[in-house]
Amino acid sequence: MSLRINDTIPDLSVETDQGTMTLHKFVGDQWAILFSHPKDFTPVCTTEFGAVAQLADEWAKRGTKVLGVSVDGVEDHKKWKTDIETVGGAKAGFPIVADADLTLSKAFDMLPAEAYLPDGRTPADSATVRSVFIIGPDKKLKLSMTYPMTVGRNFAEVLRALDGLQTSASQGVATPANWNVGDDVIIPTSVSDEDAKAKYGEFKTVLPYLRTTQLPS
């Protein structure tokens, strides 16, 4: 199965260190971010989950749930959280899926259908399970990013992307390169100048197809 932007995520039943849950019920009516990792007790992944733990207040501020994924078992996840909290200096309160049978990894197109975990495996056997998925309250995939084994994810960018998605969804606008909350946004080309003035007030025409405006605080 391939999963693309605006596809509805599969409603899988998954086992986590906090019990069994279904993905749709986990998302509920909020935004959700799924972070996947190829193995517990690996250096880059431990720093990343530590960073996720540090951002608990930021996720909550944005009405966003966080769900980790790793292809190890529940007991390993529980032990790994001690290391995550040591590195991050914050409680890792989010659940981590135990995807030992690779069901979620394959459903989210991180591994091919024929993939399996060999005895004595290393992180290289599931290296492509290093992705970020942002999911909307409608249970649809809004954004995905995949990283190699050696490059830690930038969670400031994940937050920025989440802000952009939420702003676009709530305000009916687009965001330009390097946009951050408070910056000017882009008025969609489908909106006429007359309607743009009525909806957004003053705006700047940079090019016939590029108009920017400041959203109210």
Secondary structure as UniProt FT lines:
FT   TURN            5..6
FT   STRAND          13..16
FT   TURN            17..18
FT   STRAND          19..22
FT   HELIX           23..27
FT   TURN            28..29
FT   STRAND          31..37
FT   HELIX           43..54
FT   HELIX           56..61
FT   TURN            62..63
FT   STRAND          64..70
FT   HELIX           74..88
FT   STRAND          96..98
FT   TURN            100..101
FT   HELIX           103..107
FT   TURN            108..109
FT   TURN            113..114
FT   TURN            119..120
FT   HELIX           123..126
FT   TURN            127..128
FT   STRAND          131..135
FT   TURN            137..138
FT   STRAND          140..146
FT   TURN            149..150
FT   HELIX           155..171
FT   TURN            177..178
FT   TURN            181..182
FT   STRAND          185..186
FT   TURN            189..190
FT   HELIX           193..200
FT   STRAND          204..207
FT   TURN            208..209
FT   STRAND          210..213
//
